[in-house]
């Protein structure tokens, strides 16, 4: 990583929220290796508990989780930390992301992902 990029990234906090322990650990590790300060949570309820004490600059969350899903977390982030960007990730496809995009107020970004893109080489999803 370029030293200038690393210095900028070191001041950025990313909260990674996913009920899949392998996925959240992998994403958190990659972000940390790139110089971001990353913290992980297993669902929206756990993430909500971190919002006031840890104050992320960005929330990266899975859409489908038990207890409080990504869309519920999006609403909480918008209420508690207005202006904080939220990226919702779903393995279920674009149609759902389009539906949610029309229902959500900015700042929200939606991405579909394949679980295989988060797996380490040689591991099965």
FITORKE-490171 format. One record per atom (N, C-alpha, C): x, y, z; residue in one letter. Coordinates in steps of 0.001 Angstrom, whole numbers, padded with zeros to 6 digits, always signed. Each point is the difference from the previous one (the first is absolute). Layout:
<nodes>
XYZA ...
</nodes>
This chain:
<nodes>
+000837-001178+000000X -000837+001178+000000X +000880+001238+000000X -000410+000978-000750X +000671+001293-000058X -000048+000654+001381X +001108+000557+000516X +000012+000605+001334X -001050+001099+000175X -000242+000798-001038X -001024+001055+000102X -001383-000611+000165X -000269-001076-000738X -001285-000687+000121X -000129-000597+001395X +001070-000606+000508X -000029-000605+001324X -000283+001048+001075X +000617+001165-000097X -000230+001057+000991X -001452+000446-000018X -000580+000106-001195X -001410+000392-000108X -000906-001093+000561X +000288-001262-000356X -000832-001118+000423X +000035-000199+001507X +001108+000327+000644X +000137-000226+001436X -001014+000805+000805X -000531+001047-000591X -000971+000831+000697X -001427-000355-000378X -000205-001110-000682X -001324-000413-000428X -000427-001248+000748X -001152+000074+000618X -000530-001120+000779X -001132-000660-000772X +000098-001316-000160X -001005-000760-000719X -000577-001058+000929X -001316+000006+000126X -000706-001027+000768X -000525-001033-000989X +000467-001239+000126X -000384-001099-000879X -001008-000866+000754X -001193-000173-000583X -001075-000723+000673X -000470-001147-000893X +000138-001220+000497X -000429-001178-000754X -000181-001145+000978X -001058-000771-000182X -000216-001153+000874X +000888-001177-000391X +000622+000059-001158X +000949-001022-000433X +001376+000365+000570X +000431-000758+000998X +001253+000311+000702X +001195+000014-000947X +000052-000926-000947X +001132-000027-000940X +000027+001248-000859X -001164+000419-000468X -000066+001180-000875X +000409+001259+000756X -000564+000204+001187X +000328+001243+000729X +001461+000030+000446X +000535-001158+000360X +001405-000064+000394X +000903+000292-001194X -000321-000571-001148X +000809+000214-001204X -000032+001468-000427X -001179+000595-000029X -000109+001397-000409X +000704+000908+001006X -000199-000255+001281X +000676+000790+001033X +001503-000084-000110X +000505-001192-000278X +001451-000198-000142X +000534+000742-001215X -000699-000096-001120X +000434+000692-001221X +000029+001507+000230X -001039+000535+000617X -000033+001439+000272X +001146+000417+000915X +000257-000795+001029X +001105+000303+000916X +001336-000023-000720X +000184-000991-000868X +001242-000092-000768X +000169+001206-000923X -001084+000595-000416X +000050+001179-000866X +000095+001298+000800X +000105-000115+001319X +000211+001174+000826X -001245+000602+000624X -001149-000639-000193X -001228+000493+000619X -000128-000553+001405X -000676+000729+000848X -000322-000481+001339X -001347-000690-000110X -000004-001327+000055X -001204-000785-000216X -000438-000686+001288X -001298+000039+000241X -000610-000737+001097X -001129-000825-000599X -000247-001184+000555X -001026-000885-000546X -001116-000234+001010X -001186-000295-000551X -001163-000346+000816X -000761-001113-000718X -000654-000864+000772X -000690-001161-000552X -001416+000246-000475X -000594+001136+000367X -001335+000344-000481X -000279+001467+000306X -001154+000463-000433X -000336+001406+000169X -000127+000449+001441X -000456-000878+000872X -000127+000358+001423X +001379+000238+000611X +000929-000908-000280X +001363+000170+000506X +000623+001274-000568X -000230+000247-001283X +000539+001202-000640X -000582+001265+000619X -001292-000013+000300X -000649+001163+000606X +000681+000369+001311X +000386-001004+000773X +000692+000245+001260X +001355+000682-000187X +000593-000159-001167X +001311+000601-000269X -000096+001414-000578X -001156+000371-000515X -000111+001262-000732X +000372+001228+000820X -000457+000064+001243X +000286+001203+000792X +001397-000017+000605X +000476-001168+000379X +001309-000060+000652X +001152-000024-001007X -000219-000542-001171X +001090-000159-000959X -000099+000975-001175X -001160+000479-000349X -000270+000995-001048X +000766-000265-001311X -000481-000943-000793X +000666-000306-001267X -000178+001118-001031X +000932+000053-000950X -000106+000909-001142X -000800-000638-001123X -000108-001328+000024X -000719-000761-001015X -000508-001280+000644X -001211-000423-000376X -000534-001288+000437X -000175-000859-001240X +000608-001182+000016X -000115-000991-001065X -000756-001175+000585X -001229-000231-000468X -000840-001007+000638X -000658-000948-000987X -000106-001237+000428X -000791-000985-000723X -001462+000408+000146X -000801-000347-000963X -001417+000343+000055X -000787-000997+000847X +000272-001278-000183X -000794-001045+000660X +000727-000559+001215X -000512+000359+001187X +000585-000462+001261X -001130-000202+001007X +000234-000838+001007X -001002-000157+001059X -000041+001234+000909X -000976+000065+000832X -000241+001077+000975X -000271+001325-000687X +000995+000678-000506X -000206+001261-000716X +000754-000090-001314X -000743+000059-001112X +000630-000148-001311X +000620+001312-000479X +000595-000038-001180X +000698+001160-000533X -000887+001206-000234X -001236-000205-000454X -000876+001150-000226X -000397+000652+001324X -000194-000802+001051X -000275+000559+001325X +001206+000744+000550X +001193-000546-000246X +001226+000667+000431X +000178+001309-000762X -000309+000000-001284X +000074+001222-000798X -000837+001110+000642X -001236-000323+000380X -000869+001002+000633X +000586+000495+001321X +000589-000905+000776X +000606+000421+001276X +001218+000902-000222X +000826-000351-000962X +001178+000822-000291X -000462+001387-000450X -000997+000059-000871X -000496+001285-000483X -000566+000835+001136X -000582-000656+001002X -000563+000711+001148X +001070+000436+000998X +000912-000918+000323X +001006+000268+001033X +001219+000766-000502X +000407-000260-001239X +001196+000626-000569X -000331+000520-001403X -000847+001025-000096X -000394+000513-001318X +001221+000345-000845X -000077-000351-001264X +001097+000290-000914X +001043-001093-000095X -000069-001000+000886X +000955-001110-000064X -000389-000924-001150X +000905-000224-000947X -000331-000874-001126X -000172-001448+000455X -000956-000681-000640X -000267-001407+000267X +000028-000730-001335X +000762-001087-000051X +000003-000861-001179X -000686-001295+000404X -001105-000324-000681X -000724-001242+000231X +000444-001012-001051X +000322-001202+000454X +000479-001054-000881X -000970-001166+000087X -000356-000563-001164X -000911-001134-000007X +000479-001045-000986X -000092-001248+000411X +000325-001102-000900X -001238-000430-000773X -001134+000639+000239X -001257-000443-000604X -000330+000673-001315X +000771+000962-000448X -000209+000531-001337X -000424+001442-000081X -000012+000488-001222X -000239+001403-000286X -001433+000452+000236X -001002-000833-000240X -001399+000434+000117X -000285+000544+001387X +000509-000668+001004X -000217+000459+001366X +000725+001317+000264X +001200+000137-000520X +000753+001241+000183X -000727+001168-000652X -000579-000210-001167X -000747+001065-000674X -001210+000389+000832X -000711-000974+000555X -001169+000284+000828X +000406+000823+001219X +001083-000379+000654X +000451+000724+001183X +000544+001380-000348X +000653+000115-001138X +000549+001300-000404X -001110+001032-000128X -001141-000417-000510X -001094+000947-000167X -000638+000362+001332X +000132-000858+001006X -000601+000255+001309X +000921+000746+000951X +001305-000015-000252X +000966+000586+000941X +000371+001417-000405X +000201+000816+001001X +000517+001344-000251X +001522-000082-000033X +000675+000822-000789X +001470-000008+000010X +000522+000323+001380X +001181-000337+000404X +001005-000674-000791X -000057-001513+000179X -000389-000713-001005X +000008-001464+000038X +000451-000511-001355X +000817-001015+000006X +000475-000631-001210X -000324-001477+000112X -000372-000609-001110X -000396-001402+000014X +000877-000787-000952X +000461-001147+000436X +000831-000863-000820X -000447-001440+000196X +000026-000765-001083X -000199-001438+000103X +001371-000633+000026X +000117-001097+000680X +001284-000683+000042X -000222-001490+000023X +000986-000683-000468X +000013-001443+000074X +000817-000377+001220X -000477-000941+000787X +000767-000437+001173X +001386-000483-000416X +000132-000545-001213X +001297-000516-000425X +001030+001117-000124X -000424+001244-000215X +000967+001090-000128X +000630+000345+001338X -000596-000450+001095X +000541+000295+001321X +000752-001174+000600X +000009-001115-000696X +000676-001191+000518X +001482+000082-000291X +000773-000562+000881X +001441-000063-000237X +000270-001100-001030X +001117+000066-000706X +000329-001018-000995X -000015-001383+000630X -000638-000917-000702X -000041-001373+000462X -001110-000298+000979X -000761+001014+000423X -001097-000261+000939X -001298-000097-000777X -000960-000679+000587X -001300-000142-000640X -000987+000904+000687X -000952+000556-000791X -001022+000863+000577X -001194-000788+000416X 
</nodes>
